[in-house]
Each structure stands twice: as structure tokens, then as C-alpha cells.
Amino acid sequence: MTAKGLASRQRILVIDDEPQIHRFLGPALDAAGYEPLRADSGQEGLRGVALWSPDAVVLDLGLPDMDGKEVLEKARAFYDGPILILSARDREIEKIEALDRGANDYVEKPFGVGELLARLRAALRQTGRAQTPSGPIRAGDVEIDLEKRRVTRAGVAVKLSPREYDVLTRLALGHGKVLTHKDLLTAVWGPAHAQDTQYLRVFVGQLRQKLEADPATPQLLQTEPGIGYRFVGDDA
């Protein structure tokens, strides 16, 4: 577990047992203005999170001493910064489980450094904001005023049911983060409805009809197939 120059730049802890990942990702992070930190196992990574309080964590799921999802769960007990999963596992269920356990995003190996850096910037922006924005949330001509519980499109009030409003605001407060079906269903309908994905499809469909310029090709409420949805606002 190594680090250098810890004070000046945003610190990104990479927890991965593949030396080649560190060899090219470390310099890429450094060139992008971050301070790369390294851990080669789950236990080492957890110690690094506790010791360094990094600004973000990039976590591999296939670690030699424990599953990355266990590292994620243990880290989330004391760390609230962004965690991006980096893994060769491409099964849908792996992504869903990681996101449900608190990951901010999931990048598959092999990956492009540009994509990883973009997702990292987005995750850092998310955590840099207050939980409740001080002003309205905007996405194109749609504006969500949380204080007044009012949604407008091109300045005209949009009539939403309480459930539609709850789904929309839950997504909007994610600031571009993908929210799983389970997360949304539990938050809006309660734990008893955590598997009722058809509820969600219906309400997201209704929201798209009311808010999207073209509901068939949504730009505001985007689908992550098999996983959930994300809200793409002006600051995403």
C-alpha cells in the first residue's frame, strides 16, 4: 500500500491485485490531476480507506483475499465517498448487487481510461453537492423546485401524481447516478415492493410522456437495461 504527496490533490485509491492495472491507471490518474493511491488486496484496501480517507475509490471485485462486494460493504460502514467498481465480471446480477450495496458506478474490464475518468469526475461531482440542492434542479426545459414541490416544463406547470413526483425527485437527487430498481421501489413504495419492477416501468413511462421531448428516445430519464434508471440533468 503506497502513497505519495498526499496533501495537495484529490486522492484516488485503486484497490486491485493486477500490477498492470496500477502500471497504467496510476500514471493516467496522475496526468489527470489526481493523487493515485494503491492497494493490492481487500484488507489492504480497507486499511487504506480508513487511513487516507481518499476522495474516491476504484475497487476491483476479484481480489485475492475477499470478494470485492464484501470490501464494498465493509467500506460503506465508515466511508461515504464515491466507490467505482472496476471488474471483468460482466453479469447483470453482479452489477445490480454492487450498486445495491452502495457502489456509485460500475466499469467493465477491459475499459477505456477516458470513460473511467469521466465516470470518476461525475461521481466526485455527485458527492461534492449537498444532499438537497439550494435551488431548483434543471434538465433542459424541465425544472424541479424541491422547496415548492413544483415541476415545470418550458415554464408551464406539469401535473404529477404524488408517486410520479417521488420517483422523479428520487432520481433527480441522484445527480446522474444510476439507481437500481430495488433502490427506487424500496424508497418510493417500501420494502414489500422491492421486486415489483412493473410498478416502476409504468411510472417512469408516465413521467417520460409528461417531461421528455420524445418519450421513445428519452434524454432526461435514461434506462440502464436490467439495472435501473438515471436522471441526466444540466450538471451531469
C-alpha positions as CSV (number, residue, x, y, z in Angstrom):
1,M,0.0,0.0,0.0
2,T,1.8,3.1,-1.2
3,A,1.0,6.8,-1.5
4,K,3.0,10.0,-2.2
5,G,2.3,13.7,-1.9
6,L,-1.0,13.1,0.0
7,A,-2.0,16.7,0.8
8,S,-2.5,18.7,-2.4
9,R,-4.7,16.8,-4.9
10,Q,-7.8,14.7,-4.8
11,R,-6.7,11.2,-3.8
12,I,-8.0,8.2,-5.7
13,L,-7.4,4.8,-4.0
14,V,-7.2,1.9,-6.6
15,I,-7.8,-1.5,-4.9
16,D,-6.8,-4.1,-7.5
17,D,-4.4,-7.1,-7.4
18,E,-3.4,-6.8,-11.1
19,P,0.0,-5.0,-11.3
20,Q,-0.7,-4.0,-14.9
21,I,-3.8,-2.1,-13.8
22,H,-1.8,0.0,-11.4
23,R,1.0,0.5,-14.0
24,F,-1.2,2.3,-16.5
25,L,-4.0,3.6,-14.3
26,G,-1.7,5.2,-11.8
27,P,0.0,7.5,-14.4
28,A,-3.3,8.2,-16.0
29,L,-4.8,9.4,-12.7
30,D,-1.6,11.4,-12.1
31,A,-1.8,13.0,-15.5
32,A,-5.5,13.9,-14.9
33,G,-4.5,15.8,-11.8
34,Y,-5.3,13.2,-9.1
35,E,-3.1,11.6,-6.5
36,P,-3.2,7.8,-7.1
37,L,-3.0,5.5,-4.1
38,R,-2.6,1.8,-4.3
39,A,-3.8,-1.3,-2.5
40,D,-3.3,-4.9,-3.8
41,S,-5.9,-6.7,-1.6
42,G,-9.2,-6.3,0.1
43,Q,-7.7,-5.9,3.6
44,E,-5.1,-3.5,2.4
45,G,-7.7,-1.5,0.6
46,L,-9.9,-1.2,3.8
47,R,-6.9,-0.1,5.7
48,G,-6.2,2.5,3.0
49,V,-9.7,3.8,3.1
50,A,-9.6,4.2,6.9
51,L,-6.0,5.7,6.9
52,W,-6.1,8.0,3.9
53,S,-9.8,9.0,3.6
54,P,-9.5,9.1,-0.2
55,D,-11.7,11.3,-2.3
56,A,-12.8,8.3,-4.3
57,V,-12.2,4.6,-4.5
58,V,-11.8,2.4,-7.6
59,L,-12.5,-1.2,-6.5
60,D,-11.9,-4.5,-8.3
61,L,-14.3,-7.3,-7.4
62,G,-11.9,-10.2,-8.0
63,L,-9.4,-9.7,-5.1
64,P,-7.2,-12.5,-3.7
65,D,-8.3,-12.4,-0.1
66,M,-12.0,-11.5,-0.2
67,D,-14.7,-10.7,-2.7
68,G,-14.8,-7.0,-3.7
69,K,-18.5,-6.8,-2.8
70,E,-17.5,-7.7,0.8
71,V,-14.9,-4.9,0.7
72,L,-17.6,-2.5,-0.6
73,E,-20.0,-3.4,2.2
74,K,-17.4,-3.1,4.9
75,A,-16.1,0.2,3.5
76,R,-19.6,1.6,3.4
77,A,-19.9,1.2,7.2
78,F,-17.5,4.1,7.6
79,Y,-16.8,5.7,4.2
80,D,-19.4,7.8,2.3
81,G,-17.2,8.9,-0.7
82,P,-17.7,7.6,-4.2
83,I,-16.8,4.0,-5.0
84,L,-16.5,2.9,-8.6
85,I,-16.4,-0.8,-9.3
86,L,-13.9,-2.0,-11.9
87,S,-14.3,-5.6,-12.8
88,A,-14.1,-8.2,-15.6
89,R,-17.4,-9.7,-14.3
90,D,-20.0,-8.6,-16.8
91,R,-23.0,-10.5,-15.5
92,E,-26.0,-8.2,-14.9
93,I,-26.6,-9.6,-11.4
94,E,-23.0,-8.6,-10.3
95,K,-23.7,-5.0,-11.3
96,I,-27.0,-4.9,-9.6
97,E,-25.6,-6.4,-6.3
98,A,-22.7,-3.9,-6.3
99,L,-24.9,-0.9,-6.9
100,D,-27.4,-2.2,-4.3
101,R,-24.5,-2.4,-1.8
102,G,-23.5,1.2,-2.3
103,A,-21.3,1.5,-5.4
104,N,-21.7,4.7,-7.3
105,D,-20.9,3.2,-10.7
106,Y,-19.6,0.1,-12.5
107,V,-17.0,-0.1,-15.2
108,E,-16.2,-3.4,-17.0
109,K,-12.7,-4.6,-17.9
110,P,-11.3,-4.1,-20.4
111,F,-12.1,-0.4,-20.2
112,G,-11.1,2.9,-21.7
113,V,-9.2,5.3,-19.4
114,G,-11.2,8.2,-20.8
115,E,-14.5,6.6,-19.8
116,L,-13.2,5.7,-16.3
117,L,-12.0,9.2,-15.8
118,A,-15.3,10.7,-17.0
119,R,-17.3,8.4,-14.6
120,L,-14.9,9.3,-11.8
121,R,-15.4,13.0,-12.4
122,A,-19.2,12.5,-12.4
123,A,-19.0,10.6,-9.1
124,L,-16.9,13.2,-7.5
125,R,-19.3,15.9,-8.6
126,Q,-22.2,14.0,-7.0
127,T,-20.5,13.8,-3.6
128,G,-19.4,17.4,-3.8
129,R,-23.0,18.6,-3.7
130,A,-25.3,19.0,-0.7
131,Q,-27.9,16.3,-0.3
132,T,-30.7,18.8,-1.0
133,P,-29.8,21.5,-3.6
134,S,-30.3,25.1,-2.6
135,G,-32.0,25.9,-5.9
136,P,-34.1,24.1,-8.5
137,I,-32.8,21.1,-10.4
138,R,-32.8,21.7,-14.2
139,A,-32.6,19.5,-17.2
140,G,-33.2,21.3,-20.5
141,D,-36.6,23.0,-20.2
142,V,-37.6,20.9,-17.2
143,E,-37.2,22.5,-13.7
144,I,-37.8,20.7,-10.4
145,D,-38.3,23.1,-7.4
146,L,-38.0,20.8,-4.4
147,E,-38.9,23.6,-1.9
148,K,-42.2,24.3,-3.6
149,R,-42.8,20.6,-4.8
150,R,-43.3,22.1,-8.2
151,V,-42.3,20.7,-11.7
152,T,-42.4,22.9,-14.8
153,R,-41.6,22.3,-18.4
154,A,-40.8,25.3,-20.5
155,G,-42.2,27.4,-17.7
156,V,-45.6,25.6,-17.6
157,A,-46.5,23.6,-14.5
158,V,-46.6,19.8,-15.0
159,K,-49.2,17.9,-13.1
160,L,-47.7,14.9,-11.4
161,S,-49.2,12.4,-9.0
162,P,-47.5,12.0,-5.6
163,R,-45.9,8.8,-6.7
164,E,-44.6,10.3,-10.0
165,Y,-43.2,13.2,-8.1
166,D,-41.5,10.9,-5.6
167,V,-39.9,8.8,-8.4
168,L,-38.7,11.9,-10.3
169,T,-37.2,13.6,-7.2
170,R,-35.5,10.4,-6.0
171,L,-33.8,10.1,-9.4
172,A,-33.0,13.8,-9.7
173,L,-31.3,13.8,-6.3
174,G,-29.1,11.1,-7.6
175,H,-27.4,13.7,-9.8
176,G,-26.6,11.3,-12.7
177,K,-26.0,8.2,-10.5
178,V,-27.8,5.0,-11.7
179,L,-30.4,4.0,-9.1
180,T,-31.4,0.3,-9.1
181,H,-34.9,-0.9,-9.4
182,K,-34.7,-2.2,-5.9
183,D,-33.5,1.2,-4.5
184,L,-36.2,3.1,-6.2
185,L,-39.0,0.7,-5.3
186,T,-37.9,0.5,-1.7
187,A,-37.6,4.3,-1.4
188,V,-41.0,5.1,-3.0
189,W,-43.2,2.1,-2.3
190,G,-41.5,0.4,0.7
191,P,-39.5,-2.9,1.2
192,A,-42.5,-5.0,0.5
193,H,-42.5,-3.9,-3.2
194,A,-38.7,-4.2,-3.8
195,Q,-39.3,-6.7,-6.6
196,D,-42.3,-5.1,-8.3
197,T,-40.4,-3.6,-11.2
198,Q,-43.5,-3.3,-13.3
199,Y,-44.7,-0.5,-11.0
200,L,-41.6,1.4,-11.8
201,R,-41.8,0.9,-15.6
202,V,-45.3,2.3,-15.6
203,F,-44.4,5.4,-13.6
204,V,-41.2,6.1,-15.5
205,G,-43.2,5.7,-18.7
206,Q,-45.8,8.2,-17.4
207,L,-43.0,10.7,-16.4
208,R,-41.4,10.4,-19.9
209,Q,-44.7,11.2,-21.6
210,K,-45.0,14.3,-19.5
211,L,-41.4,15.5,-19.5
212,E,-39.5,14.2,-22.5
213,A,-39.4,15.9,-25.9
214,D,-39.5,12.4,-27.4
215,P,-40.6,9.7,-24.9
216,A,-39.4,7.0,-27.3
217,T,-35.8,8.2,-27.1
218,P,-35.6,9.6,-23.5
219,Q,-32.8,12.1,-22.7
220,L,-33.9,13.1,-19.2
221,L,-34.8,9.7,-17.6
222,Q,-32.4,7.2,-19.1
223,T,-32.6,3.4,-18.7
224,E,-29.7,1.2,-17.6
225,P,-31.0,-2.1,-19.0
226,G,-31.7,-4.7,-16.4
227,I,-30.4,-2.4,-13.6
228,G,-32.4,0.7,-13.1
229,Y,-32.6,4.4,-14.2
230,R,-30.6,7.6,-14.1
231,F,-31.6,11.3,-14.2
232,V,-29.5,13.3,-16.6
233,G,-29.6,17.0,-15.5
234,D,-27.8,20.0,-16.8
235,D,-25.0,19.5,-14.3
236,A,-24.5,15.8,-15.0
